[in-house]
Amino acid sequence: MSGLTYEAVARFAQQGGTLYFAAIFIAGLIYALWPRNKEAFRRLAHLPLEKDESDHV
């Protein structure tokens, strides 16, 4: 009998998927909180509140 059972593959996929999505989340969090991106995110956050339509292009 092989050591590669359904349970072993499922456990690996679950743990690997958890680590993968945690890494993606941390990378997104770092990107969002990076000081260089602060002004761009601030401008984009206030974009819906602007009254002039020409600024949205």
DSSP file (Angstrom, degrees, kcal/mol; ACC not computed):
  #  RESIDUE AA STRUCTURE BP1 BP2  ACC     N-H-->O    O-->H-N    N-H-->O    O-->H-N    TCO  KAPPA ALPHA  PHI   PSI    X-CA   Y-CA   Z-CA
    1    1 A M              0   0    0      0, 0.0     2,-0.1     0, 0.0     4,-0.1   0.000 360.0 360.0 360.0 139.1    0.0    0.0    0.0
    2    2 A S        -     0   0    0      2,-0.1     0, 0.0     1,-0.1     0, 0.0  -0.409 360.0-132.4 -78.7 153.0    1.3    3.4   -0.9
    3    3 A G  S    S+     0   0    0      1,-0.1     2,-1.3    -2,-0.1    -1,-0.1   0.526  89.8  89.1 -79.3  -6.2    1.9    6.2    1.7
    4    4 A L        +     0   0    0      4,-0.1     2,-0.2     3,-0.0    -1,-0.1  -0.697  60.6 162.5 -96.8  85.5    0.0    8.6   -0.6
    5    5 A T     >  -     0   0    0     -2,-1.3     4,-2.3     1,-0.1     5,-0.2  -0.485  54.0-105.0 -97.6 170.0   -3.6    8.1    0.7
    6    6 A Y  H  > S+     0   0    0      1,-0.2     4,-2.8     2,-0.2     5,-0.2   0.905 121.6  52.4 -59.6 -42.3   -6.6   10.4    0.2
    7    7 A E  H  > S+     0   0    0      1,-0.2     4,-2.5     2,-0.2    -1,-0.2   0.888 109.1  49.2 -63.8 -39.5   -6.3   11.6    3.8
    8    8 A A  H  > S+     0   0    0      2,-0.2     4,-2.2     1,-0.2    -1,-0.2   0.913 114.0  45.2 -66.7 -42.6   -2.6   12.5    3.3
    9    9 A V  H  X S+     0   0    0     -4,-2.3     4,-2.6     2,-0.2    -2,-0.2   0.911 114.0  49.6 -67.2 -41.9   -3.3   14.4    0.1
   10   10 A A  H  X S+     0   0    0     -4,-2.8     4,-2.4    -5,-0.2    -2,-0.2   0.913 111.3  49.0 -63.8 -43.0   -6.3   16.2    1.7
   11   11 A R  H  X S+     0   0    0     -4,-2.5     4,-2.5     2,-0.2     5,-0.3   0.919 112.4  48.3 -62.8 -44.0   -4.4   17.2    4.8
   12   12 A F  H  X S+     0   0    0     -4,-2.2     4,-2.9     1,-0.2     5,-0.3   0.918 112.3  48.9 -62.2 -43.9   -1.5   18.5    2.6
   13   13 A A  H  X S+     0   0    0     -4,-2.6     4,-2.4     2,-0.2    -2,-0.2   0.888 112.5  48.3 -65.1 -39.0   -4.0   20.5    0.4
   14   14 A Q  H  X S+     0   0    0     -4,-2.4     4,-2.1     2,-0.2    -2,-0.2   0.935 116.8  41.0 -67.2 -46.3   -5.7   22.0    3.5
   15   15 A Q  H  X S+     0   0    0     -4,-2.5     4,-2.3     2,-0.2    -2,-0.2   0.909 117.2  48.2 -69.2 -41.7   -2.6   23.0    5.2
   16   16 A G  H  X S+     0   0    0     -4,-2.9     4,-2.4    -5,-0.3    -2,-0.2   0.895 112.0  49.8 -65.4 -40.0   -0.9   24.2    2.0
   17   17 A G  H  X S+     0   0    0     -4,-2.4     4,-2.6    -5,-0.3     5,-0.2   0.892 109.9  51.0 -65.6 -39.7   -4.1   26.2    1.0
   18   18 A T  H  X S+     0   0    0     -4,-2.1     4,-2.1     2,-0.2    -2,-0.2   0.933 112.9  45.1 -62.8 -45.9   -4.2   27.8    4.5
   19   19 A L  H  X S+     0   0    0     -4,-2.3     4,-2.2     2,-0.2    -2,-0.2   0.894 113.0  51.8 -64.7 -39.8   -0.6   28.9    4.2
   20   20 A Y  H  X S+     0   0    0     -4,-2.4     4,-2.2     2,-0.2    -2,-0.2   0.947 113.0  42.8 -62.5 -50.3   -1.0   30.1    0.7
   21   21 A F  H  X S+     0   0    0     -4,-2.6     4,-2.4     1,-0.2    -1,-0.2   0.838 112.3  54.1 -69.1 -32.0   -4.1   32.3    1.5
   22   22 A A  H  X S+     0   0    0     -4,-2.1     4,-2.5    -5,-0.2    -1,-0.2   0.908 109.5  48.6 -65.1 -40.7   -2.4   33.6    4.7
   23   23 A A  H  X S+     0   0    0     -4,-2.2     4,-2.4     2,-0.2    -2,-0.2   0.906 111.7  49.0 -65.4 -41.5    0.6   34.6    2.6
   24   24 A I  H  X S+     0   0    0     -4,-2.2     4,-2.3     2,-0.2    -2,-0.2   0.912 112.1  49.3 -63.1 -42.6   -1.6   36.4    0.0
   25   25 A F  H  X S+     0   0    0     -4,-2.4     4,-2.4     2,-0.2    -2,-0.2   0.922 111.9  47.6 -62.8 -45.1   -3.5   38.1    2.9
   26   26 A I  H  X S+     0   0    0     -4,-2.5     4,-2.6     1,-0.2    -1,-0.2   0.896 111.1  51.5 -65.2 -39.9   -0.3   39.3    4.5
   27   27 A A  H  X S+     0   0    0     -4,-2.4     4,-2.2     1,-0.2    -1,-0.2   0.911 111.8  47.2 -63.3 -41.7    1.1   40.5    1.2
   28   28 A G  H  X S+     0   0    0     -4,-2.3     4,-2.5     2,-0.2    -2,-0.2   0.882 111.6  50.9 -65.8 -38.5   -2.1   42.5    0.6
   29   29 A L  H  X S+     0   0    0     -4,-2.4     4,-2.0     2,-0.2    -2,-0.2   0.912 110.3  48.7 -65.2 -43.4   -2.1   43.9    4.0
   30   30 A I  H  X S+     0   0    0     -4,-2.6     4,-0.8     2,-0.2    -2,-0.2   0.916 112.3  49.5 -62.3 -42.9    1.6   45.0    3.6
   31   31 A Y  H >< S+     0   0    0     -4,-2.2     3,-0.6     1,-0.2    -2,-0.2   0.918 112.1  47.6 -61.7 -43.7    0.7   46.6    0.3
   32   32 A A  H 3< S+     0   0    0     -4,-2.5    -1,-0.2     1,-0.2    -2,-0.2   0.832 117.7  41.1 -68.6 -31.8   -2.3   48.5    1.7
   33   33 A L  H 3< S+     0   0    0     -4,-2.0    -1,-0.2    -5,-0.2    -2,-0.2   0.412  81.6 123.8 -98.1   1.7   -0.4   49.8    4.8
   34   34 A W    X<  -     0   0    0     -4,-0.8     3,-1.5    -3,-0.6     4,-0.4  -0.447  65.5-131.6 -64.2 131.0    2.9   50.7    2.9
   35   35 A P  G >  S+     0   0    0      0, 0.0     3,-1.2     0, 0.0     4,-0.4   0.807 103.1  61.9 -57.3 -32.0    3.6   54.4    3.6
   36   36 A R  G 3  S+     0   0    0      1,-0.2     4,-0.3     2,-0.1     3,-0.3   0.798 103.9  49.4 -65.3 -28.0    4.2   55.1   -0.1
   37   37 A N  G <> S+     0   0    0     -3,-1.5     4,-2.3    -6,-0.2    -1,-0.2   0.460  84.5  94.8 -89.2  -2.0    0.6   54.1   -0.9
   38   38 A K  H <> S+     0   0    0     -3,-1.2     4,-2.1    -4,-0.4    -1,-0.2   0.917  84.8  44.7 -60.0 -48.9   -1.0   56.3    1.8
   39   39 A E  H  > S+     0   0    0     -4,-0.4     4,-2.4    -3,-0.3    -1,-0.2   0.886 112.3  51.9 -66.7 -39.0   -1.7   59.4   -0.3
   40   40 A A  H  > S+     0   0    0     -4,-0.3     4,-2.3     1,-0.2    -1,-0.2   0.918 112.2  45.8 -63.8 -43.0   -3.1   57.4   -3.3
   41   41 A F  H  X S+     0   0    0     -4,-2.3     4,-2.0     2,-0.2    -1,-0.2   0.864 111.4  52.8 -68.3 -35.0   -5.5   55.5   -1.0
   42   42 A R  H  X S+     0   0    0     -4,-2.1     4,-1.3    -5,-0.2    -2,-0.2   0.927 110.9  46.9 -64.7 -44.2   -6.5   58.7    0.7
   43   43 A R  H  X S+     0   0    0     -4,-2.4     4,-0.6     1,-0.2     3,-0.3   0.913 113.2  48.5 -63.6 -43.4   -7.3   60.3   -2.7
   44   44 A L  H  < S+     0   0    0     -4,-2.3     3,-0.4     1,-0.2    -1,-0.2   0.828 106.7  56.9 -67.6 -31.3   -9.2   57.2   -3.8
   45   45 A A  H  < S+     0   0    0     -4,-2.0    -1,-0.2     1,-0.2    -2,-0.2   0.833 111.3  42.7 -68.1 -31.8  -11.2   57.1   -0.6
   46   46 A H  H >X S+     0   0    0     -4,-1.3     3,-1.0    -3,-0.3     4,-0.6   0.494  88.2  94.7 -92.0  -4.1  -12.4   60.7   -1.1
   47   47 A L  G >< S+     0   0    0     -4,-0.6     3,-1.2    -3,-0.4    -1,-0.2   0.878  80.3  53.5 -58.3 -42.9  -13.1   60.3   -4.8
   48   48 A P  G 34 S+     0   0    0      0, 0.0    -1,-0.3     0, 0.0    -2,-0.1   0.748 105.8  56.5 -65.4 -19.9  -16.9   59.4   -4.4
   49   49 A L  G <4 S+     0   0    0     -3,-1.0    -2,-0.2    -4,-0.1     2,-0.1   0.588  83.2 104.2 -88.0 -10.5  -17.4   62.6   -2.4
   50   50 A E    <<  -     0   0    0     -3,-1.2     6,-0.0    -4,-0.6    -3,-0.0  -0.448  56.4-157.2 -74.0 145.6  -16.0   65.0   -5.1
   51   51 A K        +     0   0    0     -2,-0.1     2,-0.6     4,-0.0    -1,-0.1   0.725  68.0  87.8 -94.8 -24.5  -18.6   67.0   -7.0
   52   52 A D    >   -     0   0    0      1,-0.2     3,-0.9     2,-0.0     4,-0.2  -0.671  59.3-161.8 -82.7 118.7  -16.6   67.7  -10.2
   53   53 A E  G >  S+     0   0    0     -2,-0.6     3,-1.3     1,-0.2    -1,-0.2   0.729  83.4  69.6 -71.0 -23.3  -17.0   64.9  -12.7
   54   54 A S  G >  S+     0   0    0      1,-0.3     3,-0.8     2,-0.1    -1,-0.2   0.724  89.0  64.1 -70.9 -19.6  -13.9   65.8  -14.7
   55   55 A D  G <  S+     0   0    0     -3,-0.9    -1,-0.3     1,-0.2    -2,-0.2   0.584  87.0  73.3 -77.2  -9.8  -11.6   64.7  -11.9
   56   56 A H  G <         0   0    0     -3,-1.3    -1,-0.2     1,-0.2    -2,-0.1   0.448 360.0 360.0 -87.0   0.4  -12.7   61.1  -12.2
   57   57 A V    <         0   0    0     -3,-0.8    -1,-0.2    -4,-0.1    -2,-0.1   0.462 360.0 360.0 -89.1 360.0  -10.9   60.3  -15.4
